[in-house]
Amino acid sequence: MTDLVPLRRALISVSDKTGLAELGRALAGRGVELLSTGGTAAALREAGLGVVDVAEVTGFPEMMDGRVKTLHPMVHGGLLALRDNPEHAKAMADHGIGAIDLLVVNLYPFEATVAKGADYETCIENIDIGGPAMIRAAAKNHAFVGVVVDTDDYAALLAELDANGGATGLAFRQKLALTAYSRTAAYDAAVSGWMAGALEETAPRRRAFAGTLAQTLRYGENPHQKAAFYTDGTGRPGVATARQWQGKELSYNNINDTDAAFELVSEFLPGGGPACAIIKHANPCGVARGASLKEAYSRAFDCDRTSAFGGIVALNMKLDEETARAIAEIFTEVVIAPGADDAAKQVFAAKKNLRLLTADGLANPAQPGLAVRQVSGGFLVQDKDNGRIGPDDLQVVTKRAPTETEIADMLFAWKVAKHVKSNAIVYVKDGATVGVGAGQMSRVDSTRIAARKSQDMAEALGLSMPPTKGSVVASDAFFPFPDGLLTAAEAGATAVIQPGGSMRDDQVIAAADEAGLAMVFTGMRHFRH
């Protein structure tokens, strides 16, 4: 392959005009001939630059509303010709095809069009055809042609030209080609994913996913694992779109845990009052509502003070100074909220290792989406668990019906259980978790661990009895036997919320009645593995 290729002729056709005039001037100043199309050519001329229209090169005007303009041998021949191949050189000479040494293209804004909620026809019209075709041609022929698809690479291109006397090096063109193929792959993935949704095709024959690099991470879950963080372009509020105000860069585990915390706290809309979720290793160690944001934090912290150390705090409202001071009393890895006032930021400024993130609103728990998990030789795809229930969805199955207070706590516990690793058991009292059991092989063990956590909470707070006394308990899946339910009753729970559906439901209901418990079925399970 040829190493240095002098840049003499460039074709520029961009949807995003950011930095276009500056790039055009820089190339023209180096003696590069500029070819262009439509709006891009007009923008370059407005910048005072001489431009050759592609229509002059092809001998055909743009037609069909711009659908056909660059799909022509005069363009693709200039991009694909192997300059050191005699037959290719002869074909170029015979047909008057000029070599194109650089292609600068960014595509129609299909992803942005979909994100705006445009109708089907508008989305179709924003699918670029000529752009991807040219990009693939130039990328394939990177031995001789450079291809730039991101405005972020304009500066690197000019630096490369300066370093090589107006030429591009092979290694640089190879990197550009990689970026180019990644861009067209991501573009096609966006189109196919959108079309699957538009056609309500839940299991298309082929499924593609793509992302844009947001951050190269120091390492993954462990120091020996390499890792990177990618955004999916949906713009969903959360760790991927949040602004970081201070602290060192987020780690792989920070990002994973912060996402878990923010998705959980987003279950609690601000209209119902302040709420706080504290996460450790992707599981909640405390969740609570309060009359103030500080009270919500304090009640969540009290659930498991030991585990909260070095945890992730998520809030459903703008962070204020009082709450910031309370959080700052112990070591906290990350705080994420829909906003933070200046006084709160000032409090955290003294905590150099604490990361403060603000998101543009809460995540919508009911928003459709996909959850993807890799397995050996493939991956699993499912809808996000956006299932929610209200008071009218509860089926009372015991002789005693729950009180209004118990119903409120059961619905709170149910939202939390959805975000706890299975088998999940959550005790709640007065709008705050008082015991969480997560990730155990046996539901009975989860019930016992959650009760034990409650005993630790009582000791830490100097309570006369564990706060599970008079609490409600949520189970993410049914109790297969009465033993788990009876363990919760022994811990002091008075009401139970669970999906139901076990072949032994009658035995579990009878055990609840005998223990004087109120129990409701949701008909919905929330496994989280």
Salt bridges, closest charged atoms under 4 A:
GLU33 OE1 - ARG9 NE 3.34
ASP53 OD2 - ARG45 NH2 3.03
ASP94 OD2 - LYS90 NZ 2.70
ASP101 OD1 - ARG83 NH1 3.06
GLU111 OE2 - ARG183 NH1 2.92
GLU125 OE2 - ARG67 NH2 2.36
ASP162 OD1 - ARG30 NH2 2.48
ASP188 OD2 - ARG136 NH2 2.44
GLU249 OE2 - ARG218 NH1 3.77
GLU263 OE1 - ARG236 NH2 2.86
GLU267 OE1 - ARG388 NE 3.52
GLU267 OE2 - LYS418 NZ 2.85
GLU267 OE2 - HIS419 NE2 2.85
ASP302 OD1 - ARG305 NH2 2.85
ASP304 OD2 - LYS453 NZ 3.01
GLU321 OE2 - ARG325 NH2 2.95
GLU322 OE2 - LYS294 NZ 3.95
GLU333 OE1 - ARG355 NH1 2.55
ASP385 OD2 - HIS526 ND1 2.66
GLU406 OE2 - ARG400 NH2 3.08
ASP445 OD1 - ARG448 NH1 3.78
ASP456 OD1 - ARG452 NH2 2.95
ASP476 OD1 - ARG443 NH1 2.54
